[in-house]
Amino acid sequence: MEFPAIVIYPAGQFGSKAEQRFSITVELYDKDDKTDLGVCEKIWRMMNRVDGSPIEKYISLYQCRSISVGDIVFFRSKYFRCKVLGCEEILEHDVKGPVPSYFE
């Protein structure tokens, strides 16, 4: 199963002056945890180059940093903020700027 997701790097994180967004495709396999928090974990592992995911070449090409505390992921019409351990669902008004409608 595949679906789109967006990684949102908020403005002010690590000295950035503007919010940055990176679109990815999440691919879940039979063995993967398909709950929202399981998907957050999968995205974290992809973006932090843990599993040798094919996305790593694009992360390097576009000079994306890894996901850190305070970053946001969007998928299945929900937003999640990365915490020290895990993620928490947040409301849309906690995120600056709209997400493109094709991700809804």
MIZABA-376430 format. One line per field, with one value per atom (N, C-alpha, C, O, CB): atom name; x, y, z. Coordinates in steps of 0.001 Angstrom, whole numbers, plus 500000, padded with zeros to 6 digits. Glycine has a CB too. Layout:
name	[CA ...]
xx	[X ...]
yy	[Y ...]
zz	[Z ...]
This chain:
name	[N CA C O CB N CA C O CB N CA C O CB N CA C O CB N CA C O CB N CA C O CB N CA C O CB N CA C O CB N CA C O CB N CA C O CB N CA C O CB N CA C O CB N CA C O CB N CA C O CB N CA C O CB N CA C O CB N CA C O CB N CA C O CB N CA C O CB N CA C O CB N CA C O CB N CA C O CB N CA C O CB N CA C O CB N CA C O CB N CA C O CB N CA C O CB N CA C O CB N CA C O CB N CA C O CB N CA C O CB N CA C O CB N CA C O CB N CA C O CB N CA C O CB N CA C O CB N CA C O CB N CA C O CB N CA C O CB N CA C O CB N CA C O CB N CA C O CB N CA C O CB N CA C O CB N CA C O CB N CA C O CB N CA C O CB N CA C O CB N CA C O CB N CA C O CB N CA C O CB N CA C O CB N CA C O CB N CA C O CB N CA C O CB N CA C O CB N CA C O CB N CA C O CB N CA C O CB N CA C O CB N CA C O CB N CA C O CB N CA C O CB N CA C O CB N CA C O CB N CA C O CB N CA C O CB N CA C O CB N CA C O CB N CA C O CB N CA C O CB N CA C O CB N CA C O CB N CA C O CB N CA C O CB N CA C O CB N CA C O CB N CA C O CB N CA C O CB N CA C O CB N CA C O CB N CA C O CB N CA C O CB N CA C O CB N CA C O CB N CA C O CB N CA C O CB N CA C O CB N CA C O CB N CA C O CB N CA C O CB N CA C O CB N CA C O CB N CA C O CB N CA C O CB N CA C O CB N CA C O CB N CA C O CB N CA C O CB N CA C O CB N CA C O CB N CA C O CB N CA C O CB N CA C O CB]
xx	[500841 500000 500896 501848 499038 500585 501328 500378 499209 502065 500875 500106 501063 502181 499065 500611 501476 501516 500583 501006 502601 502759 503617 504324 503403 503546 504361 505104 504521 503479 506385 507180 507293 507710 508613 506924 506936 507996 507942 505529 508957 509993 509580 509717 511426 509083 508613 509714 510888 508011 509314 510252 510816 510115 509558 512084 512730 513446 514269 511721 513143 513827 515243 515419 513053 516220 517622 518054 518852 517848 517521 517938 517273 517630 519382 516313 515653 514723 514056 514867 514683 513849 512461 511526 514517 512323 511037 510694 511572 511068 509406 508950 509356 509342 507413 509711 510060 509201 508883 511565 508820 507998 508631 509201 506557 508516 509099 508038 507585 510411 507637 506632 507301 508333 505832 506703 507245 506105 504930 508010 506464 505511 505863 506997 505530 504887 505080 504588 503467 504322 505428 505056 505017 506023 506056 503836 503668 503599 502941 502396 504276 504295 503483 503093 505745 503227 502428 502955 502168 502399 504271 504878 504818 505039 506317 504524 504532 503295 502210 504628 503477 502388 501615 502185 502931 500350 499565 498757 497980 498641 498943 498287 498943 500029 498373 498287 498864 500241 501168 497933 500383 501687 502720 503908 501557 502280 503185 503686 504851 502487 502797 503193 504149 505116 501951 503888 504815 506208 507208 504301 506267 507546 508219 509432 507336 507441 507989 508569 509667 506887 507843 508328 509592 510546 507239 509600 510792 511996 513077 510557 511809 512905 513379 514577 512458 512434 512803 513636 514694 511539 513148 513775 515065 515874 512803 515260 516483 517477 518458 516150 517207 518128 518497 519668 519399 517489 517712 517758 518575 516624 516888 516701 517287 517083 515267 517994 518491 517383 517448 519205 516376 515222 515648 516587 514177 514963 515284 515147 515739 514392 514371 514183 515472 515589 513085 516430 517662 518388 518954 518591 518383 519080 518404 519079 519123 517063 516354 516566 516671 514866 516627 516889 518244 518379 516853 519230 520563 520551 521143 521582 519869 519814 519199 519709 519010 518101 517412 517903 517347 515924 518928 519564 518574 518608 520254 517697 516749 517446 518203 515490 517195 517736 516807 515703 517912 517253 516428 515281 515284 517282 514316 513198 513663 514369 511965 513245 513614 512386 511296 514706 512581 511509 510919 511656 512034 509597 508911 508529 507669 509765 509148 508776 507411 506959 509844 506766 505391 505312 505968 504418 504512 504215 502712 501925 504724 502328 500916 500629 501308 500563 499628 499150 497757 497382 500120 496992 495619 494793 493979 495648 495006 494281 494501 493653 492811 495639 495965 497389 498251 495797 497614 498928 499475 498726 498859 500791 501451 502752 503532 501719 502979 504221 505158 504748 503936 506419 507417 507787 508030 508680 507823 508201 509545 510125 507097 510024 511276 511135 512044 511651 510006 509690 508339 507316 509678 508326 507072 506531 507245 506054 505238 504549 503211 502696 504354 502655 501320 500502 501018 501378 499234 498361 498096 497877 497025 498116 497852 496758 496416 499151 496218 495159 495742 496865 494226 494967 495426 495827 496781 494333 495115 495438 496794 497293 494345 497396 498742 499832 501017 498948 499425 500361 500153 499018 500159 501253 501160 501075 501825 502365 500183 500087 499267 499351 501475 498472 497623 498428 499503 496523 497874 498430 497679 496464 498294 498371 497690 496508 496584 498681 495427 494201 494374 493614 493139 495343 495510 496057 496161 496426 496407 496837 495683 495836 497997 494555 493395 492741 491754 492361]
yy	[498833 500000 501243 501332 499991 502181 503443 504617 504541 503552 505693 506929 508105 507930 506865 509316 510494 511020 510826 511596 511680 512353 513594 513703 511399 514509 515727 515853 515699 516999 516132 516463 517982 518594 515764 518586 520041 520434 520030 520585 521228 521773 523206 524082 521722 523484 524825 525885 525596 524815 527116 528241 528397 528201 529561 528749 528970 527739 527850 529427 526571 525358 525362 525539 524088 525178 525086 526291 526158 523802 527459 528690 528980 529961 528654 528157 528417 529614 529790 527176 530434 531626 531364 532118 532740 530300 529992 528525 527672 530320 528259 526879 526128 526692 526814 524878 524041 522798 522278 523670 522312 521112 520152 520558 521468 518887 517837 516760 516165 517247 516503 515483 514130 514012 515852 513111 511755 510773 511106 511359 509587 508487 507458 506984 507861 507118 506115 504780 504674 506507 503779 502442 501521 501321 501907 500970 500065 498629 498336 500422 497753 496336 495572 496141 495804 494306 493487 493541 493570 492049 493554 493521 494869 494930 493074 495949 497289 497548 497042 498341 498345 498808 499872 500901 499380 499643 500535 501568 502325 499728 501597 502636 503980 504021 502318 505070 506394 506532 507042 507486 506081 506205 505277 505597 505895 504140 503242 503890 503735 501921 504625 505336 506474 506707 505881 507186 508239 507651 508243 508913 506502 505826 505459 505614 504561 504978 504611 505852 505796 503958 506958 508202 508676 509105 509302 508600 509002 508171 508712 508849 506854 505966 506289 506262 504486 506593 506945 508223 508274 507118 509254 510567 510650 511553 511618 509737 509724 508679 508367 509468 508149 507238 506015 505650 507985 505389 504247 502930 502061 504186 502781 501484 501362 500335 501186 502352 502288 502450 501878 500983 503217 503454 504129 504925 504317 503816 504469 505989 506685 503923 506508 507957 508680 509888 508287 507957 508595 509383 510438 507552 508891 509631 510972 511947 508798 511033 512292 513245 514457 512036 512696 513522 514209 515400 512667 513466 514037 515040 516115 512932 514687 515560 516916 517954 514889 516904 518145 518738 519724 517901 518149 518630 518796 519786 519945 517809 517804 517266 516298 516957 517874 517357 516269 516086 518491 515565 514527 515165 516369 513621 514351 514839 514970 514111 513885 516076 516338 516757 516922 517427 516925 517380 518675 519596 517585 518747 519948 519903 520671 521135 519022 518890 518221 517574 518078 518378 517915 516996 517233 519111 515953 515107 515137 515222 513639 515064 515109 513920 513714 516446 513138 512037 511660 511947 510806 511017 510594 511734 511521 509426 512956 514159 514503 515149 513981 514078 514375 514908 514594 513113 515726 516284 515671 515427 517822 515422 514888 515652 515861 513369 516069 516765 515762 514988 517990 515792 514901 515401 516589 514807 514474 514770 514095 513458 514287 514235 513577 512065 511411 513910 511525 510117 510047 510381 509298 509623 509457 510739 511729 508878 510693 511827 512030 511130 511607 513225 513509 514148 514960 514430 513785 514397 515832 516114 513603 516742 518159 518631 517935 519025 519796 520357 521173 521669 521223 521300 522015 523451 523963 522010 524116 525520 525679 526796 526139 524561 524610 524611 524725 523434 524483 524419 525658 526031 523110 526300 527484 527056 526183 528424 527652 527389 526141 525147 527246 526199 525064 523923 524128 525523 522738 521569 521457 521655 520234 521146 521023 520046 519028 520563 520365 519573 518135 517274 520211 517836 516451 515543 514333 516404 516098 515282 515026 514259 515961 515647 515490 514141 513825 516614]
zz	[500000 500000 500000 500775 501219 499139 499045 499229 498849 497686 499807 499886 500081 500565 501041 499696 499827 501256 502035 498892 501575 502864 502643 501642 503937 503572 503528 504853 505926 503255 504760 505942 505967 504984 505919 507087 507213 508238 509400 507626 507782 508656 508993 508138 507974 510197 510536 510468 510703 511916 510145 510151 511556 512548 509681 511623 512907 513445 514354 513900 512895 513325 512760 511555 512872 513576 513158 512319 511390 512368 512654 512000 510665 510013 511802 510231 508949 509073 510093 508473 508034 508058 507489 507758 507288 506707 506079 506298 506432 504565 506331 506425 505159 504065 506637 505309 504164 504193 505263 504169 503000 502887 501892 500880 502458 502203 501374 501189 502166 502018 499941 499642 499472 498811 498374 500076 499970 499693 499850 501269 499288 499161 500212 500280 497723 501028 502078 501534 501038 503404 501632 501185 502406 503087 500103 502662 503799 503301 502303 504609 503997 503678 504715 505735 503615 504470 505386 506810 507757 504909 506978 508313 509030 510240 508208 508307 508898 509750 509465 507805 510800 511657 510872 510511 513036 510607 509766 510550 509969 508917 511871 512666 512350 511773 514198 512726 512476 513116 512487 513005 514360 515024 514389 514365 516525 513878 513150 511873 511507 512823 511186 509966 510309 509584 509221 511405 511851 512071 511666 513158 512704 512947 511626 511483 513807 510667 509348 508658 508105 508451 508689 508079 508786 508138 508131 510120 510872 510435 510205 512394 510320 509920 508496 508216 510011 507603 506221 506195 505567 505346 506883 506818 507640 507425 507294 508558 509357 508866 509541 510813 507687 506988 507833 507932 506596 508437 509313 508537 508841 510370 507541 506891 505492 504844 506822 505004 503635 502614 501526 503403 502952 502088 500783 500780 502816 499663 498383 498424 497600 497297 499377 499457 499843 499639 500461 500394 500870 499785 500070 501431 498547 497481 497213 496883 496184 497354 497148 498315 498126 496949 499514 500689 500529 500811 501991 500081 499868 498728 498832 499580 497628 496449 496788 496367 495327 497550 497898 499214 499698 497978 499786 501007 502160 502892 500738 502303 503415 504651 504577 503078 505748 506995 507514 507002 508047 508512 509121 509907 510162 510042 510282 511096 512538 513066 510997 513165 514557 515355 514807 514638 516645 517532 516986 516637 518982 516911 516435 514971 514539 516673 514191 512783 512687 513632 511996 511552 511378 510168 509154 511218 510281 509125 508892 509835 509340 507627 507237 506344 505338 506513 506706 505870 506344 507481 505927 505471 505799 506385 507284 506786 505869 506307 507773 508388 506064 508345 509744 509845 509023 510628 510877 511164 512447 513392 511281 512478 513653 513885 512956 513497 515135 515498 516168 517033 516447 515752 516344 517736 517946 515444 518671 520049 520336 519457 521057 521542 521927 521732 521222 523408 522137 521902 521204 521802 523241 519965 519241 518644 518485 520142 518315 517701 518389 519053 516177 518221 518734 517627 516860 519986 517542 516543 516959 518137 516386 515989 516254 515306 514350 516087 515566 514740 513592 513671 515585 512538 511339 511658 511073 510269 512576 512860 513556 513690 513727 514000 514580 513515 513830 515517 512250 511125 510271 509976 510280 509873 509029 507578 507141 509253 506839 505403 505107 505829 504803 504039 503677 503038 502474 502721 503148 502457 501132 501102 503329 500038 498750 498833 499522 497668 498130 498210 497765 498207 497388 496908 496463 497554 497349 495268 498703 499836 500806 501757 500568 500582 501484 501277 501940 501257]
